[in-house]
Amino acid sequence: MKAVVNGNLVLEREIVSGQVLLYEGDTIRDIMGQRFFRPRMCEEVIDATGCFVTAGFINEHIHGCGGADAMDEADHALETMAALLPQTGVTAFLPTTMTYERSRIEAALTRIRTARCKKPQGARILGAHMEGPFINEQYKGAQDAAAIAKADISLIEDYGDIIKIITLAPETIDDKTFFALCRDKDIVVSVGHSMATYEEMAGMADCGVYHVTHLFNAMPAFHHRQPGLIGAALTDDRAHCELICDNIHVHRTAQVLAYKAKGRDGLILITDSLRACLMGDGLFELGGREVLVRDGRARLADGTLAGSIVTMDRAVFNFLVNTGAPLPDVIAMATINPARDLGVAERLGSLEKGKQADITFLDDGDLHVRRTIVAGETVYMETP
């Protein structure tokens, strides 16, 4: 048995102190009052003084970091991502593919499927987020227009076990049975890179709960007479919205607006980061196109924003500061909210007895990551 003491535990709805978190192997065994705890009960006692102790972050939309990308043909790319993400507080993630020709997407999904079956040597892989190629060319963003394709049910049939989220433009889908197939395979449909109207978004009822990919980005702006995709996203309780909180993709005031409209349960914080994340400024690649990162902004040659370089701990901190939301609300947007939508909330996403011991320690000042535990093993610890 191992114990975490002296920390402020961030539970689903509250922050508690004076409690001890006990875990054994890869499982949380109990949370008990510190006055009942005896150190001799445990083989290791971790002092979390000065830390918020939270469930591990789940990043459901990430293309890459540390020079690696989910589309890279080298097997070690996913290993690199998994090894580096714990330093940002992430304990589980969905490697995210890009709009490419089908053979490249299939190869990437196959690699992700293989990597998911391995014991995690860092952050665990939960599956894949397939962003494109079934998107609208007019809102392609940094995606490759030449590789945009019509929805193909066979791709979902062949890789339904590994695809957990699919980003698409619903107005381009002719065969609506596509949505039913996604629902039957527990694939979350996420509307993005789309110019769907408010009325077309009403058709998403067939999907039950659905997502909106990086709200405000790669979609038409809100208009009071044509509320469109953004209007639907902000007012439909079934729509759970991703938000890139690097203070570049989404203005601080828009983050406040999203929080006021969607509340604690309707937002999911993501990074949408590319391989340049954790690498600093320079020239990089995304989806076969050159990306220049300068002063924290990643852009194509034509000036189009091309993903972010923000890390999840910084996204959490930014949203907290910008909105003034309670810390448990913000932590939920990076933990239990994605866990619920991905169907893994029974084992991930919160500090509860019986759940996986995936734990993140955040400095109680600026929320930088001090330690990360995955499946009961410390996989990152800040160097003094």
C-alpha positions as CSV (number, residue, x, y, z in Angstrom):
1,M,0.0,0.0,0.0
2,K,1.1,3.6,-0.7
3,A,-0.2,6.8,0.7
4,V,-0.4,10.4,-0.4
5,V,-0.5,12.8,2.6
6,N,-0.6,16.5,3.3
7,G,-2.1,17.4,-0.1
8,N,-5.3,19.2,-1.0
9,L,-7.4,16.5,-2.8
10,V,-9.5,17.9,-5.7
11,L,-12.5,15.6,-5.8
12,E,-15.4,15.9,-8.3
13,R,-17.2,18.7,-6.4
14,E,-14.9,19.9,-3.7
15,I,-11.4,20.3,-2.4
16,V,-10.6,18.5,0.8
17,S,-7.6,18.7,3.1
18,G,-6.6,16.5,6.1
19,Q,-7.3,13.4,4.0
20,V,-5.0,10.5,3.0
21,L,-5.2,8.9,-0.4
22,L,-4.3,5.2,-0.3
23,Y,-3.6,3.1,-3.4
24,E,-2.3,-0.4,-3.9
25,G,-0.9,-1.6,-7.2
26,D,-2.8,0.3,-9.9
27,T,-6.0,0.9,-7.8
28,I,-7.1,3.6,-5.4
29,R,-8.1,1.7,-2.2
30,D,-9.5,4.4,0.0
31,I,-9.6,8.1,1.1
32,M,-9.4,8.4,4.9
33,G,-9.0,11.0,7.5
34,Q,-5.4,11.7,8.3
35,R,-6.0,11.2,12.1
36,F,-6.8,7.6,11.4
37,F,-3.7,7.0,9.2
38,R,-0.6,5.2,10.5
39,P,2.5,5.4,8.3
40,R,3.4,1.8,9.2
41,M,0.3,0.8,7.1
42,C,2.3,1.7,3.9
43,E,5.5,0.8,2.1
44,E,5.7,4.4,0.8
45,V,4.3,7.7,2.0
46,I,4.3,10.6,-0.5
47,D,4.3,14.1,1.0
48,A,2.1,16.3,-1.2
49,T,2.6,19.5,0.9
50,G,2.0,22.6,-1.3
51,C,0.1,20.6,-3.9
52,F,-3.4,20.1,-5.3
53,V,-3.8,16.3,-5.9
54,T,-6.1,15.5,-8.8
55,A,-7.1,12.7,-11.0
56,G,-4.8,12.5,-14.0
57,F,-5.7,14.7,-17.0
58,I,-7.2,13.1,-20.1
59,N,-6.3,14.8,-23.4
60,E,-8.8,13.7,-26.0
61,H,-7.3,15.9,-28.8
62,I,-3.6,15.9,-29.3
63,H,-1.6,15.5,-32.5
64,G,1.9,15.5,-31.0
65,C,4.5,16.8,-28.7
66,G,8.3,16.5,-28.2
67,G,9.0,16.3,-31.9
68,A,6.6,13.3,-32.4
69,D,3.3,13.1,-34.2
70,A,0.4,10.6,-34.2
71,M,0.8,10.4,-38.0
72,D,4.5,9.5,-37.9
73,E,5.3,6.2,-39.5
74,A,7.9,5.4,-36.8
75,D,6.5,3.2,-34.0
76,H,8.5,5.2,-31.4
77,A,6.5,8.4,-32.1
78,L,3.6,7.2,-29.9
79,E,6.0,6.0,-27.2
80,T,7.6,9.5,-27.2
81,M,4.3,11.2,-26.7
82,A,3.3,8.8,-24.0
83,A,6.6,9.3,-22.2
84,L,6.5,13.1,-22.3
85,L,2.8,13.8,-21.6
86,P,3.0,13.0,-17.8
87,Q,5.2,16.1,-17.3
88,T,2.1,18.1,-18.4
89,G,-0.2,16.2,-16.0
90,V,-1.7,13.9,-18.7
91,T,-2.1,10.3,-17.8
92,A,-4.3,9.2,-20.7
93,F,-4.8,10.5,-24.2
94,L,-6.2,10.0,-27.7
95,P,-3.5,10.3,-30.4
96,T,-5.3,12.4,-33.1
97,T,-5.0,11.8,-36.8
98,M,-5.1,14.3,-39.6
99,T,-6.8,14.6,-43.0
100,Y,-4.6,12.4,-45.2
101,E,-5.1,9.8,-47.8
102,R,-6.9,6.7,-46.4
103,S,-3.9,4.5,-46.4
104,R,-2.0,6.8,-44.1
105,I,-4.9,7.2,-41.8
106,E,-5.4,3.4,-41.6
107,A,-1.7,2.9,-40.9
108,A,-1.8,5.4,-38.1
109,L,-4.9,3.8,-36.6
110,T,-3.2,0.4,-36.8
111,R,-0.2,1.7,-34.9
112,I,-2.4,3.3,-32.3
113,R,-4.3,0.0,-31.9
114,T,-1.1,-1.9,-31.3
115,A,0.3,0.7,-28.9
116,R,-2.9,0.7,-26.8
117,C,-2.5,-3.0,-26.1
118,K,1.0,-2.4,-24.5
119,K,1.5,-1.7,-20.8
120,P,1.8,2.0,-20.4
121,Q,5.3,3.3,-20.0
122,G,3.9,6.8,-19.4
123,A,0.4,8.1,-20.3
124,R,-2.0,5.4,-21.4
125,I,-3.5,5.4,-24.9
126,L,-7.3,5.1,-24.8
127,G,-7.9,4.9,-28.5
128,A,-7.8,7.4,-31.4
129,H,-9.4,10.7,-32.3
130,M,-9.9,10.7,-36.1
131,E,-10.0,14.4,-37.1
132,G,-11.0,14.3,-40.8
133,P,-11.0,13.5,-43.6
134,F,-14.8,13.9,-43.7
135,I,-14.7,17.7,-43.3
136,N,-15.8,20.9,-45.1
137,E,-13.1,22.4,-47.3
138,Q,-14.3,25.9,-46.6
139,Y,-13.3,25.4,-43.0
140,K,-10.4,23.1,-43.3
141,G,-8.0,25.1,-41.2
142,A,-4.6,23.5,-41.3
143,Q,-6.0,20.3,-42.8
144,D,-5.0,19.3,-46.3
145,A,-7.8,20.2,-48.8
146,A,-6.5,17.6,-51.4
147,A,-7.2,14.7,-48.9
148,I,-10.7,15.7,-47.9
149,A,-13.1,12.8,-48.7
150,K,-16.7,11.8,-48.5
151,A,-17.7,9.8,-45.5
152,D,-16.9,6.1,-45.9
153,I,-18.7,3.7,-43.6
154,S,-16.1,0.9,-44.3
155,L,-13.4,2.9,-42.5
156,I,-15.6,3.0,-39.3
157,E,-16.4,-0.7,-39.7
158,D,-12.8,-1.7,-39.9
159,Y,-11.5,0.5,-37.1
160,G,-14.5,0.9,-34.9
161,D,-12.6,-0.7,-32.0
162,I,-9.9,2.0,-31.9
163,I,-11.7,5.2,-33.0
164,K,-13.2,6.8,-30.0
165,I,-14.0,10.2,-31.5
166,I,-14.5,11.2,-35.1
167,T,-14.4,14.9,-36.1
168,L,-16.6,15.6,-39.2
169,A,-18.8,18.1,-41.0
170,P,-22.3,16.7,-40.7
171,E,-23.5,18.8,-43.7
172,T,-21.2,16.7,-46.0
173,I,-22.7,13.4,-44.9
174,D,-25.2,12.0,-47.4
175,D,-25.8,8.6,-45.8
176,K,-27.2,9.4,-42.4
177,T,-26.8,5.7,-41.3
178,F,-23.2,6.8,-40.8
179,F,-24.2,8.4,-37.5
180,A,-26.2,5.4,-36.4
181,L,-23.1,3.2,-37.0
182,C,-20.9,5.5,-35.0
183,R,-23.4,5.4,-32.1
184,D,-23.6,1.6,-32.3
185,K,-19.8,1.4,-32.0
186,D,-19.7,3.9,-29.2
187,I,-17.8,6.4,-31.3
188,V,-18.4,10.0,-30.3
189,V,-19.3,12.2,-33.3
190,S,-17.6,15.6,-33.0
191,V,-18.7,18.4,-35.3
192,G,-15.7,20.4,-36.5
193,H,-14.1,21.9,-39.6
194,S,-17.8,22.5,-40.5
195,M,-20.2,25.2,-41.7
196,A,-23.3,23.4,-40.4
197,T,-26.3,25.6,-39.9
198,Y,-28.2,25.8,-36.6
199,E,-31.0,23.8,-38.3
200,E,-28.5,21.1,-39.5
201,M,-27.1,20.8,-36.0
202,A,-30.6,19.8,-34.8
203,G,-30.1,16.6,-36.8
204,M,-27.3,15.6,-34.4
205,A,-30.1,14.3,-32.1
206,D,-29.5,10.9,-33.7
207,C,-26.1,10.8,-32.1
208,G,-27.3,11.4,-28.5
209,V,-24.4,13.1,-26.8
210,Y,-22.1,14.7,-29.3
211,H,-19.0,16.9,-29.3
212,V,-18.0,20.1,-30.9
213,T,-14.3,20.1,-31.9
214,H,-12.3,23.1,-30.7
215,L,-15.3,25.4,-30.2
216,F,-15.0,28.8,-32.1
217,N,-12.2,27.5,-34.4
218,A,-12.7,26.2,-37.9
219,M,-16.4,27.1,-38.0
220,P,-18.4,30.2,-39.0
221,A,-18.5,33.1,-36.5
222,F,-21.7,33.5,-34.5
223,H,-24.3,35.9,-36.0
224,H,-27.5,37.0,-34.2
225,R,-29.7,36.1,-37.2
226,Q,-27.8,33.0,-38.2
227,P,-26.6,31.4,-34.9
228,G,-25.1,28.4,-36.8
229,L,-22.9,25.8,-35.3
230,I,-21.7,28.0,-32.4
231,G,-25.2,29.0,-31.5
232,A,-26.2,25.3,-31.4
233,A,-23.2,24.3,-29.4
234,L,-23.7,27.0,-26.7
235,T,-27.4,26.3,-26.2
236,D,-27.8,22.5,-26.8
237,D,-27.1,20.6,-23.5
238,R,-26.2,17.5,-25.5
239,A,-23.2,19.2,-27.1
240,H,-20.0,18.9,-25.2
241,C,-17.5,21.4,-26.5
242,E,-13.7,21.1,-26.7
243,L,-11.8,24.3,-25.9
244,I,-8.2,25.2,-26.7
245,C,-7.2,27.4,-23.8
246,D,-3.8,28.8,-25.0
247,N,-5.3,32.4,-25.1
248,I,-4.5,32.4,-28.8
249,H,-7.2,30.3,-30.4
250,V,-9.9,31.5,-28.0
251,H,-10.0,35.0,-26.5
252,R,-10.3,35.1,-22.7
253,T,-13.8,36.7,-22.9
254,A,-14.9,33.9,-25.3
255,Q,-13.7,31.4,-22.6
256,V,-15.9,33.1,-20.1
257,L,-18.8,33.1,-22.5
258,A,-18.4,29.3,-23.1
259,Y,-18.3,28.7,-19.3
260,K,-21.4,30.7,-18.6
261,A,-23.3,29.0,-21.4
262,K,-22.1,25.4,-21.0
263,G,-21.2,25.3,-17.3
264,R,-19.0,22.7,-15.6
265,D,-20.3,19.7,-17.4
266,G,-20.4,20.9,-21.0
267,L,-16.7,21.8,-21.6
268,I,-13.7,19.6,-22.2
269,L,-10.2,21.2,-22.2
270,I,-7.8,20.0,-24.9
271,T,-4.5,21.1,-26.3
272,D,-4.8,20.3,-30.1
273,S,-1.0,20.4,-29.8
274,L,1.4,19.5,-32.6
275,R,4.9,18.1,-32.5
276,A,6.3,21.5,-31.6
277,C,4.8,21.3,-28.1
278,L,7.6,21.2,-25.5
279,M,10.1,22.1,-28.2
280,G,10.0,25.9,-28.4
281,D,10.1,28.1,-31.5
282,G,11.2,26.9,-34.9
283,L,10.1,25.2,-38.1
284,F,8.0,22.0,-37.8
285,E,5.6,19.8,-39.8
286,L,1.9,19.1,-39.4
287,G,-0.1,17.0,-41.9
288,G,2.6,17.2,-44.4
289,R,2.8,21.0,-44.3
290,E,5.4,23.3,-42.9
291,V,4.5,25.1,-39.6
292,L,6.4,28.1,-38.2
293,V,6.2,28.4,-34.4
294,R,7.1,31.9,-33.2
295,D,6.3,33.5,-29.8
296,G,4.1,30.6,-28.9
297,R,2.0,30.8,-32.1
298,A,2.0,28.0,-34.7
299,R,1.0,29.1,-38.2
300,L,1.2,27.8,-41.8
301,A,2.9,29.9,-44.4
302,D,-0.4,31.6,-45.2
303,G,-0.9,32.6,-41.6
304,T,-3.5,30.0,-40.7
305,L,-3.3,28.8,-37.1
306,A,-2.0,25.3,-37.1
307,G,-2.8,23.7,-33.8
308,S,-1.2,24.8,-30.5
309,I,1.9,24.3,-28.4
310,V,0.0,24.6,-25.1
311,T,0.3,21.9,-22.5
312,M,-2.7,20.6,-20.5
313,D,-1.5,22.0,-17.2
314,R,-1.2,25.5,-18.8
315,A,-4.6,25.1,-20.4
316,V,-6.1,24.4,-17.0
317,F,-4.3,27.3,-15.4
318,N,-5.3,29.7,-18.2
319,F,-9.0,28.7,-18.0
320,L,-9.0,29.0,-14.2
321,V,-7.5,32.5,-14.3
322,N,-9.6,33.7,-17.2
323,T,-13.0,32.6,-15.9
324,G,-12.6,32.6,-12.2
325,A,-14.3,29.2,-12.1
326,P,-13.9,27.0,-9.0
327,L,-10.9,24.7,-9.3
328,P,-13.0,21.5,-9.1
329,D,-15.0,22.7,-12.1
330,V,-11.9,23.3,-14.2
331,I,-10.2,20.1,-13.2
332,A,-13.4,18.2,-14.1
333,M,-13.1,19.6,-17.7
334,A,-9.7,17.9,-18.0
335,T,-10.6,14.7,-16.2
336,I,-14.1,13.3,-15.5
337,N,-15.8,15.1,-18.4
338,P,-13.7,13.5,-21.1
339,A,-13.8,10.2,-19.2
340,R,-17.6,10.1,-19.2
341,D,-17.8,10.9,-22.9
342,L,-15.3,8.2,-23.7
343,G,-17.0,5.6,-21.6
344,V,-14.2,5.1,-19.1
345,A,-15.5,7.0,-16.1
346,E,-16.0,3.8,-14.1
347,R,-12.2,3.5,-13.9
348,L,-10.7,6.9,-14.8
349,G,-11.4,10.6,-14.3
350,S,-11.7,11.1,-10.6
351,L,-10.1,10.2,-7.3
352,E,-12.5,7.5,-6.0
353,K,-12.1,4.2,-4.3
354,G,-11.8,1.4,-6.9
355,K,-10.6,3.6,-9.7
356,Q,-7.2,3.5,-11.4
357,A,-4.4,5.2,-9.5
358,D,-3.8,7.8,-12.2
359,I,-2.9,10.9,-10.1
360,T,-1.5,14.4,-10.9
361,F,0.2,16.7,-8.3
362,L,-0.1,20.4,-9.2
363,D,1.7,23.2,-7.4
364,D,-0.8,25.1,-5.4
365,G,0.5,28.4,-6.8
366,D,0.7,28.3,-10.6
367,L,-0.5,24.7,-11.1
368,H,2.6,23.4,-12.7
369,V,3.1,19.7,-12.5
370,R,5.2,18.3,-9.7
371,R,4.5,14.6,-10.0
372,T,2.4,12.3,-12.1
373,I,1.4,8.7,-11.3
374,V,0.0,6.2,-13.9
375,A,-1.4,2.9,-12.8
376,G,0.2,3.3,-9.4
377,E,3.7,4.1,-10.7
378,T,5.4,7.4,-10.6
379,V,6.2,8.2,-14.2
380,Y,7.2,11.9,-13.7
381,M,8.6,13.8,-10.8
382,E,9.8,17.4,-10.9
383,T,13.5,17.9,-10.4
384,P,14.3,20.1,-7.4
